[in-house]
Amino acid sequence: MIYAEYNGSSPLLPSVKDFLKKRMETHLFGNPNAIHSIGQKLSSGMEKSRTVVAEKLGCHPDQVIFNSGASEGISNILFSILEQRKENQNIIITSPIEHAVIPNALNYYQTKKGFQVEMVQIDEYGRVIPESLEKLLSLFGDKVALVTIMAVNNETGVFQPFELLAEICKSRQVEFFSDTTQLIGKAPFNFLDSNLDYAVCSGHKLGALTGSGFMLVKDPTQLLPLVFGSTQEKGHRGGTQHYLGIETLAIALKEFAEHLPNLPRLEESKFKFENDIKNTFPQARVFGDQVKRLPGTTLIGIPGIHGQAIQIELESNDIFVATSAACSDNQPETSKVLKAMGVTDDVGRGVIRISLGCHQGEAEYALLAKNLKAAYNKLSKIHSY
Amino acid sequence: MIYAEYNGSSPLLPSVKDFLKKRMETHLFGNPNAIHSIGQKLSSGMEKSRTVVAEKLGCHPDQVIFNSGASEGISNILFSILEQRKENQNIIITSPIEHAVIPNALNYYQTKKGFQVEMVQIDEYGRVIPESLEKLLSLFGDKVALVTIMAVNNETGVFQPFELLAEICKSRQVEFFSDTTQLIGKAPFNFLDSNLDYAVCSGHKLGALTGSGFMLVKDPTQLLPLVFGSTQEKGHRGGTQHYLGIETLAIALKEFAEHLPNLPRLEESKFKFENDIKNTFPQARVFGDQVKRLPGTTLIGIPGIHGQAIQIELESNDIFVATSAACSDNQPETSKVLKAMGVTDDVGRGVIRISLGCHQGEAEYALLAKNLKAAYNKLSKIHSY
């Protein structure tokens, strides 16, 4: 079995499963905010995890705020920035390739809160064009409340120039948020070096327990809470903490750090795989293959062969991939990311996304190549559209 | 070991631990919103859990919205109601005995959003006085945006007249929210019969996996999402679902249903225990003992013996209780709940909260009685204040 859908959600890591199996044998469950020794032990476990997260991602433990994951983190950060904007600021700048949570949130701010949403442009490789951001910033001046542009695209795996975009926004004193959901745990990331004011993470993208996650916030005193509560997370995020999830976040980030040396090998195997497919099927197209992408992500298609047909064919051989789209969109049409890259339906409907974990590589790509070739050969005889 | 802090947080139930240990052996982890068979199996597991939740709590599966727990649920419901209020509605009515999440949220709406917060009165037994709500509703008329009064108090375990309060609000077409965090999983609850429009639940209060929970919403089309995302939870709550937590919610609610016949026995053992202590120490006071309380909750104190001293003494015998306060407040002063009941510091500082699980009873109370008597005898020789 090859699960090649790590950008959608990662299976629990073996180290996380082992930890949880042993963890179930203990009696250490209860209220982590109580003063009794069980509470103190649980609380100390969470603080150790906070230190690991901070260490692995280059920030101070006080800047780590645990929550339920990236969608909550994004909703919280957008809420906090937009609620505290200056009165005349009604422009939000974003990109057409964001994960659904951003356009859906901005649709709310647009229709219910009177904001105007402006889009930067994307080049043919799937990257935001920084000049188009500069143009919009010049046009709208101090009316801009927020620029929100992702760090890494979830479909193509293409890195956005988020450090540069952060710099551009900083120089104009405009609030900038970059969705790091697909970056953390898939490629090296250092919060301090990134020049970002916020980052978000979902545990399930790292192989940690579902329902866990965190925000990194440069200055937590500036953050409005979205989930109210008592003194948990120093008042920044209410609710009894998901302490089991938090314990696994540290384990997953530690395992990721151990796999870091494997990333170049993973990428090399991917390039070999992609070239193999392109050599065998000259009409095949790998999106964003000329620019920096996540080591384990390939968005690939052949015009005329429907992505979903390929996905089903591969699944019959126990290989699990996604069609182009993200977490929960599996529409049989060209994704908005590809549309923004200028990809037309004849190509766009034929794509699948293959995304591997950072511990995988050559063996998986060899099997993928074999099965993908067989599927392409089989299905090219019966063009699906 | 006796863990008597179930109102703070329940340890994982044995059935939940067993399930998770076996669950770790499977390969069924991944993106629950994908169209491949792993996604479909995970999604089907979540829908089965939704049906169990709906069945056990008397609502339609479409009315169950999974989230990270009660603090998120409360924040979401308050946000949804207050964002959609009529323009002239700026009054929020609440009680002085709510869990911290409510006053902290209302503090935000008061200081940042211009709402005015009004308090109903509490009787000496710790119950909201319905007439005081009627008086406030008459006084403020159609300016009332929301009435938010809890179903069961977390410290005393005292049932509030929430069905009656809901009726009073309905008859005046005022929005009513009742925090059911301490009710669900501790006493029978039927959403339809309750006449409530919303209910909230935290999995960790039931012995399900931490970080899990749900809202019950009579008309989900009226709900504004707090956490944006894609199509998860039909757009009502974004983010890849905590599917492992969701699976355990069904297990915990099923186990709770099996323990329902034990609740009268639990309560009987509690009364015996409380009477034993009151007979031995006539100065001891059990708060709310003349009105309906949760079967397993006792808030008890002796003037002059500090609650924290008792808590530490009991802990030395492996018995874990809380001082009066809730999830994360362990202040050495009289709680606001007791203050609202007219309790003065000489009594209020001496309390501990004993809260058992629905599967416990006589054996635990016998040990608690023995140890609490020893602690009172020991500490009464050295008055702590």
HADDOCK unambig.tbl for C-alpha pairs under 7 A between the chains (distance, minus, plus):
assign (segid A and resid 8 and name CA) (segid B and resid 31 and name CA) 5.57 0.50 0.50
assign (segid A and resid 9 and name CA) (segid B and resid 30 and name CA) 5.09 0.50 0.50
assign (segid A and resid 9 and name CA) (segid B and resid 31 and name CA) 4.68 0.50 0.50
assign (segid A and resid 10 and name CA) (segid B and resid 30 and name CA) 5.48 0.50 0.50
assign (segid A and resid 11 and name CA) (segid B and resid 29 and name CA) 4.56 0.50 0.50
assign (segid A and resid 11 and name CA) (segid B and resid 30 and name CA) 4.87 0.50 0.50
assign (segid A and resid 12 and name CA) (segid B and resid 29 and name CA) 6.47 0.50 0.50
assign (segid A and resid 17 and name CA) (segid B and resid 24 and name CA) 5.67 0.50 0.50
assign (segid A and resid 21 and name CA) (segid B and resid 21 and name CA) 5.26 0.50 0.50
assign (segid A and resid 21 and name CA) (segid B and resid 24 and name CA) 6.92 0.50 0.50
assign (segid A and resid 24 and name CA) (segid B and resid 17 and name CA) 5.67 0.50 0.50
assign (segid A and resid 24 and name CA) (segid B and resid 21 and name CA) 6.91 0.50 0.50
assign (segid A and resid 29 and name CA) (segid B and resid 11 and name CA) 4.56 0.50 0.50
assign (segid A and resid 29 and name CA) (segid B and resid 12 and name CA) 6.46 0.50 0.50
assign (segid A and resid 30 and name CA) (segid B and resid 9 and name CA) 5.09 0.50 0.50
assign (segid A and resid 30 and name CA) (segid B and resid 10 and name CA) 5.49 0.50 0.50
assign (segid A and resid 30 and name CA) (segid B and resid 11 and name CA) 4.86 0.50 0.50
assign (segid A and resid 31 and name CA) (segid B and resid 8 and name CA) 5.58 0.50 0.50
assign (segid A and resid 31 and name CA) (segid B and resid 9 and name CA) 4.67 0.50 0.50
assign (segid A and resid 31 and name CA) (segid B and resid 327 and name CA) 6.97 0.50 0.50
assign (segid A and resid 33 and name CA) (segid B and resid 327 and name CA) 6.18 0.50 0.50
assign (segid A and resid 33 and name CA) (segid B and resid 328 and name CA) 4.73 0.50 0.50
assign (segid A and resid 34 and name CA) (segid B and resid 327 and name CA) 6.75 0.50 0.50
assign (segid A and resid 34 and name CA) (segid B and resid 328 and name CA) 5.95 0.50 0.50
assign (segid A and resid 35 and name CA) (segid B and resid 330 and name CA) 6.95 0.50 0.50
assign (segid A and resid 36 and name CA) (segid B and resid 320 and name CA) 6.78 0.50 0.50
assign (segid A and resid 68 and name CA) (segid B and resid 68 and name CA) 6.32 0.50 0.50
assign (segid A and resid 71 and name CA) (segid B and resid 227 and name CA) 6.32 0.50 0.50
assign (segid A and resid 71 and name CA) (segid B and resid 228 and name CA) 6.31 0.50 0.50
assign (segid A and resid 71 and name CA) (segid B and resid 229 and name CA) 6.06 0.50 0.50
assign (segid A and resid 71 and name CA) (segid B and resid 238 and name CA) 6.18 0.50 0.50
assign (segid A and resid 71 and name CA) (segid B and resid 239 and name CA) 4.97 0.50 0.50
assign (segid A and resid 72 and name CA) (segid B and resid 227 and name CA) 5.18 0.50 0.50
assign (segid A and resid 75 and name CA) (segid B and resid 227 and name CA) 5.54 0.50 0.50
assign (segid A and resid 75 and name CA) (segid B and resid 228 and name CA) 6.01 0.50 0.50
assign (segid A and resid 100 and name CA) (segid B and resid 229 and name CA) 5.93 0.50 0.50
assign (segid A and resid 100 and name CA) (segid B and resid 230 and name CA) 5.32 0.50 0.50
assign (segid A and resid 101 and name CA) (segid B and resid 228 and name CA) 5.34 0.50 0.50
assign (segid A and resid 101 and name CA) (segid B and resid 229 and name CA) 3.86 0.50 0.50
assign (segid A and resid 101 and name CA) (segid B and resid 230 and name CA) 5.86 0.50 0.50
assign (segid A and resid 104 and name CA) (segid B and resid 228 and name CA) 6.47 0.50 0.50
assign (segid A and resid 104 and name CA) (segid B and resid 229 and name CA) 6.61 0.50 0.50
assign (segid A and resid 105 and name CA) (segid B and resid 228 and name CA) 5.65 0.50 0.50
assign (segid A and resid 210 and name CA) (segid B and resid 242 and name CA) 4.71 0.50 0.50
assign (segid A and resid 210 and name CA) (segid B and resid 243 and name CA) 6.77 0.50 0.50
assign (segid A and resid 210 and name CA) (segid B and resid 244 and name CA) 6.62 0.50 0.50
assign (segid A and resid 211 and name CA) (segid B and resid 211 and name CA) 5.97 0.50 0.50
assign (segid A and resid 211 and name CA) (segid B and resid 241 and name CA) 6.73 0.50 0.50
assign (segid A and resid 211 and name CA) (segid B and resid 242 and name CA) 4.34 0.50 0.50
assign (segid A and resid 227 and name CA) (segid B and resid 71 and name CA) 6.33 0.50 0.50
assign (segid A and resid 227 and name CA) (segid B and resid 72 and name CA) 5.17 0.50 0.50
assign (segid A and resid 227 and name CA) (segid B and resid 75 and name CA) 5.53 0.50 0.50
assign (segid A and resid 228 and name CA) (segid B and resid 71 and name CA) 6.33 0.50 0.50
assign (segid A and resid 228 and name CA) (segid B and resid 75 and name CA) 6.01 0.50 0.50
assign (segid A and resid 228 and name CA) (segid B and resid 101 and name CA) 5.33 0.50 0.50
assign (segid A and resid 228 and name CA) (segid B and resid 104 and name CA) 6.46 0.50 0.50
assign (segid A and resid 228 and name CA) (segid B and resid 105 and name CA) 5.64 0.50 0.50
assign (segid A and resid 229 and name CA) (segid B and resid 71 and name CA) 6.06 0.50 0.50
assign (segid A and resid 229 and name CA) (segid B and resid 100 and name CA) 5.94 0.50 0.50
assign (segid A and resid 229 and name CA) (segid B and resid 101 and name CA) 3.88 0.50 0.50
assign (segid A and resid 229 and name CA) (segid B and resid 104 and name CA) 6.63 0.50 0.50
assign (segid A and resid 230 and name CA) (segid B and resid 100 and name CA) 5.33 0.50 0.50
assign (segid A and resid 230 and name CA) (segid B and resid 101 and name CA) 5.87 0.50 0.50
assign (segid A and resid 230 and name CA) (segid B and resid 328 and name CA) 6.46 0.50 0.50
assign (segid A and resid 231 and name CA) (segid B and resid 328 and name CA) 6.37 0.50 0.50
assign (segid A and resid 238 and name CA) (segid B and resid 71 and name CA) 6.19 0.50 0.50
assign (segid A and resid 239 and name CA) (segid B and resid 71 and name CA) 4.96 0.50 0.50
assign (segid A and resid 241 and name CA) (segid B and resid 211 and name CA) 6.74 0.50 0.50
assign (segid A and resid 242 and name CA) (segid B and resid 210 and name CA) 4.71 0.50 0.50
assign (segid A and resid 242 and name CA) (segid B and resid 211 and name CA) 4.34 0.50 0.50
assign (segid A and resid 243 and name CA) (segid B and resid 210 and name CA) 6.77 0.50 0.50
assign (segid A and resid 244 and name CA) (segid B and resid 210 and name CA) 6.63 0.50 0.50
assign (segid A and resid 320 and name CA) (segid B and resid 36 and name CA) 6.77 0.50 0.50
assign (segid A and resid 327 and name CA) (segid B and resid 31 and name CA) 6.96 0.50 0.50
assign (segid A and resid 327 and name CA) (segid B and resid 33 and name CA) 6.16 0.50 0.50
assign (segid A and resid 327 and name CA) (segid B and resid 34 and name CA) 6.73 0.50 0.50
assign (segid A and resid 328 and name CA) (segid B and resid 33 and name CA) 4.71 0.50 0.50
assign (segid A and resid 328 and name CA) (segid B and resid 34 and name CA) 5.94 0.50 0.50
assign (segid A and resid 328 and name CA) (segid B and resid 230 and name CA) 6.50 0.50 0.50
assign (segid A and resid 328 and name CA) (segid B and resid 231 and name CA) 6.39 0.50 0.50
assign (segid A and resid 330 and name CA) (segid B and resid 35 and name CA) 6.95 0.50 0.50
